[in-house]
């Protein structure tokens, strides 16, 4: 890192990151925005990667939960209990990590992409992230877009303001609030498999494995839907910066 000459970075992309560069191409942006665009591509690539991780873990739910069910079976044979009095969660660290990483990466992605609003000169001053104002997700940024626009970019600022408002309703508020939910008491159970058990002919039976869900959508489907929403938002956001 102490080399005096400037070298050209050669990045050997992971397969999951490659699609991100079709949206976020640093070569299409000037020097101030270029590193922000590159960071957007990295974070979008992480979202793709972690969504694939989640899908893979959900596909292996039965195998991952089997040891826990076998442990319960051993206890059941020793001494039965009233099954209806308990809820049975299975802690799978890789599942916890992947869901937490996905939701955190969504918020980080938003924090990064909105910095383009300042590097592209849409507003005066710096934009540091997609921060709340009170309970309003992204409220500080929306206030900046209304009150701190440069004279030549008022139309762009209004377009971006309205775009963010629309996507807050569609997915942004849900994603950010879901991430925040994980740090509150009770949030831990939202990222575990749950076992539905019954007694059949005296034996403990595993009837169903319930997958973690948000808004009644299993998280693997939720993550896939979120990726689609983020791609749509990103394309419209970048178009608004360039062409409005």
PLY file of the C-alpha trace (Angstrom):
ply
format ascii 1.0
element vertex 244
property float x
property float y
property float z
element edge 243
property int vertex1
property int vertex2
end_header
0.00 0.00 0.00
3.08 2.24 0.10
3.78 2.02 -3.63
4.34 5.40 -5.24
3.03 4.57 -8.72
-0.66 4.41 -9.50
-1.76 1.00 -10.66
-4.89 -0.09 -12.49
-7.08 -2.28 -10.26
-8.00 -5.61 -11.81
-11.01 -7.14 -10.02
-11.68 -10.84 -10.60
-15.40 -10.87 -9.94
-17.31 -13.54 -8.11
-20.19 -14.97 -10.15
-22.74 -13.35 -7.80
-21.25 -9.88 -8.26
-21.15 -9.87 -12.06
-24.84 -8.92 -12.61
-24.37 -5.91 -10.31
-21.93 -4.30 -12.75
-24.54 -4.35 -15.51
-26.46 -1.83 -13.37
-23.58 -0.07 -11.62
-20.82 0.49 -14.17
-18.19 2.84 -12.70
-17.00 3.72 -16.21
-20.29 5.57 -16.81
-19.70 8.04 -13.97
-17.30 10.87 -13.18
-14.59 10.85 -10.54
-16.74 11.90 -7.57
-19.50 9.37 -8.21
-17.30 6.56 -9.52
-16.30 5.12 -6.10
-19.91 5.35 -4.89
-21.12 3.41 -7.94
-18.44 0.79 -7.34
-19.55 0.41 -3.73
-23.16 0.07 -4.91
-22.12 -2.81 -7.16
-20.32 -4.52 -4.26
-23.33 -4.24 -1.95
-25.79 -5.33 -4.63
-23.52 -8.32 -5.29
-23.66 -9.16 -1.57
-27.44 -9.11 -1.73
-27.42 -11.56 -4.63
-24.94 -13.80 -2.81
-26.78 -13.85 0.52
-30.14 -14.49 -1.18
-28.59 -17.59 -2.77
-27.27 -18.62 0.64
-30.77 -18.31 2.12
-32.30 -20.35 -0.70
-29.70 -23.08 -0.19
-30.29 -23.21 3.57
-34.06 -23.38 3.15
-33.68 -26.28 0.71
-31.74 -28.16 3.41
-34.19 -27.32 6.22
-35.07 -30.94 6.98
-31.45 -32.06 7.23
-30.53 -29.04 9.36
-33.43 -29.60 11.76
-33.09 -33.39 12.04
-30.50 -33.39 14.88
-32.72 -31.14 16.99
-35.75 -33.34 16.36
-33.75 -36.44 17.25
-32.74 -34.78 20.51
-36.37 -34.09 21.32
-37.24 -37.69 20.46
-34.71 -38.95 23.00
-36.28 -36.73 25.68
-39.77 -37.83 24.62
-38.89 -41.46 25.12
-37.59 -40.63 28.58
-40.58 -38.57 29.67
-43.51 -37.30 27.60
-44.95 -33.79 28.00
-47.87 -31.77 26.71
-46.70 -30.76 23.22
-49.22 -27.94 22.93
-47.61 -25.99 25.78
-44.43 -25.26 23.82
-43.24 -23.75 20.57
-40.23 -25.53 19.11
-37.58 -23.37 17.44
-34.37 -24.65 15.85
-31.39 -22.31 15.96
-29.30 -22.60 12.77
-26.42 -20.07 12.91
-25.92 -20.03 9.13
-29.60 -19.14 8.68
-29.38 -16.41 11.32
-26.23 -15.01 9.72
-27.56 -15.03 6.16
-30.89 -13.34 6.98
-29.22 -10.76 9.20
-26.62 -10.10 6.51
-29.25 -9.72 3.80
-31.33 -7.19 5.72
-28.24 -5.27 6.85
-26.96 -5.20 3.28
-30.28 -3.73 2.08
-29.86 -0.82 4.52
-26.19 -0.41 3.64
-27.08 -0.39 -0.06
-29.57 2.43 0.54
-27.02 4.34 2.62
-24.54 4.13 -0.25
-26.69 4.79 -3.32
-28.23 7.98 -1.93
-24.76 9.51 -1.58
-24.93 9.99 -5.35
-27.45 12.75 -4.70
-24.63 14.91 -3.36
-21.81 13.74 -5.66
-24.04 14.50 -8.67
-24.77 17.98 -7.31
-28.51 17.51 -6.84
-28.33 19.10 -3.39
-25.92 21.43 -1.68
-23.90 19.75 1.03
-23.21 16.10 1.69
-25.62 13.18 1.98
-24.21 10.53 4.32
-26.93 7.91 4.31
-30.59 6.93 4.28
-31.31 7.98 7.84
-34.57 8.18 9.75
-36.17 11.39 10.95
-38.10 10.23 13.97
-39.92 7.10 12.80
-39.85 8.14 9.14
-37.43 5.87 7.25
-35.23 8.07 5.04
-36.92 11.17 6.46
-33.72 13.21 6.72
-32.90 12.61 3.06
-36.43 13.51 1.95
-36.15 16.76 3.88
-32.84 17.54 2.18
-34.35 16.87 -1.25
-37.13 19.35 -0.49
-35.09 22.10 1.13
-31.46 21.91 -0.04
-31.66 21.44 -3.81
-29.43 23.36 -6.16
-31.30 25.73 -8.50
-30.42 23.84 -11.67
-31.53 20.46 -10.28
-34.92 21.12 -8.69
-36.70 18.88 -11.21
-34.27 16.02 -10.56
-34.66 16.46 -6.80
-38.46 16.34 -7.06
-38.33 13.24 -9.26
-36.00 11.45 -6.82
-38.06 12.56 -3.83
-41.24 11.13 -5.36
-39.45 7.94 -6.44
-38.23 7.33 -2.89
-41.71 8.01 -1.47
-43.22 5.45 -3.87
-40.64 2.77 -3.06
-40.87 3.42 0.67
-44.45 2.21 0.40
-43.52 -0.77 -1.79
-40.50 -2.22 0.06
-38.05 0.21 1.68
-39.91 0.79 4.96
-40.60 -2.94 5.34
-36.96 -3.87 4.71
-35.48 -1.30 7.10
-38.02 -1.99 9.84
-37.49 -5.75 9.47
-33.78 -5.26 10.00
-34.48 -3.16 13.09
-36.83 -5.87 14.39
-33.93 -8.31 14.66
-32.30 -6.27 17.44
-35.46 -6.13 19.56
-36.56 -8.77 22.09
-38.49 -11.45 20.24
-36.75 -10.79 16.95
-34.49 -13.81 17.41
-37.39 -16.20 16.90
-38.10 -14.59 13.50
-34.90 -16.09 12.10
-35.27 -19.70 13.24
-37.00 -22.75 11.84
-40.02 -23.90 13.85
-41.03 -27.54 14.27
-44.68 -28.63 14.21
-44.88 -31.78 16.32
-47.55 -34.29 17.21
-47.88 -37.65 18.96
-48.75 -40.58 16.72
-49.08 -44.12 18.15
-47.12 -42.97 21.17
-44.20 -41.69 19.11
-43.08 -38.10 18.58
-43.70 -37.08 14.96
-42.37 -34.15 12.94
-45.32 -32.93 10.87
-43.90 -29.75 9.38
-40.95 -27.37 9.41
-42.01 -23.72 9.35
-39.54 -21.39 7.65
-38.79 -17.87 8.90
-41.16 -15.39 7.31
-41.82 -11.67 7.15
-45.28 -10.31 6.30
-46.46 -13.93 5.92
-43.94 -14.55 3.11
-41.17 -17.11 3.67
-37.85 -15.33 3.76
-36.40 -17.03 0.71
-39.29 -15.68 -1.38
-39.10 -12.35 0.49
-35.41 -12.00 -0.42
-36.06 -12.81 -4.09
-38.87 -10.25 -4.22
-36.63 -7.71 -2.50
-33.87 -8.18 -5.07
-36.33 -7.51 -7.88
-37.60 -4.36 -6.13
-34.07 -3.09 -5.50
-33.11 -3.62 -9.14
-36.16 -1.66 -10.32
-35.46 1.13 -7.84
-31.76 1.30 -8.72
-32.41 1.59 -12.45
-35.00 4.34 -11.96
-32.81 6.15 -9.41
-29.76 6.18 -11.69
-31.89 7.23 -14.66
-33.30 10.08 -12.58
-29.82 11.29 -11.69
-28.63 11.20 -15.29
-31.58 12.10 -17.46
-34.29 13.97 -15.55
0 1
1 2
2 3
3 4
4 5
5 6
6 7
7 8
8 9
9 10
10 11
11 12
12 13
13 14
14 15
15 16
16 17
17 18
18 19
19 20
20 21
21 22
22 23
23 24
24 25
25 26
26 27
27 28
28 29
29 30
30 31
31 32
32 33
33 34
34 35
35 36
36 37
37 38
38 39
39 40
40 41
41 42
42 43
43 44
44 45
45 46
46 47
47 48
48 49
49 50
50 51
51 52
52 53
53 54
54 55
55 56
56 57
57 58
58 59
59 60
60 61
61 62
62 63
63 64
64 65
65 66
66 67
67 68
68 69
69 70
70 71
71 72
72 73
73 74
74 75
75 76
76 77
77 78
78 79
79 80
80 81
81 82
82 83
83 84
84 85
85 86
86 87
87 88
88 89
89 90
90 91
91 92
92 93
93 94
94 95
95 96
96 97
97 98
98 99
99 100
100 101
101 102
102 103
103 104
104 105
105 106
106 107
107 108
108 109
109 110
110 111
111 112
112 113
113 114
114 115
115 116
116 117
117 118
118 119
119 120
120 121
121 122
122 123
123 124
124 125
125 126
126 127
127 128
128 129
129 130
130 131
131 132
132 133
133 134
134 135
135 136
136 137
137 138
138 139
139 140
140 141
141 142
142 143
143 144
144 145
145 146
146 147
147 148
148 149
149 150
150 151
151 152
152 153
153 154
154 155
155 156
156 157
157 158
158 159
159 160
160 161
161 162
162 163
163 164
164 165
165 166
166 167
167 168
168 169
169 170
170 171
171 172
172 173
173 174
174 175
175 176
176 177
177 178
178 179
179 180
180 181
181 182
182 183
183 184
184 185
185 186
186 187
187 188
188 189
189 190
190 191
191 192
192 193
193 194
194 195
195 196
196 197
197 198
198 199
199 200
200 201
201 202
202 203
203 204
204 205
205 206
206 207
207 208
208 209
209 210
210 211
211 212
212 213
213 214
214 215
215 216
216 217
217 218
218 219
219 220
220 221
221 222
222 223
223 224
224 225
225 226
226 227
227 228
228 229
229 230
230 231
231 232
232 233
233 234
234 235
235 236
236 237
237 238
238 239
239 240
240 241
241 242
242 243
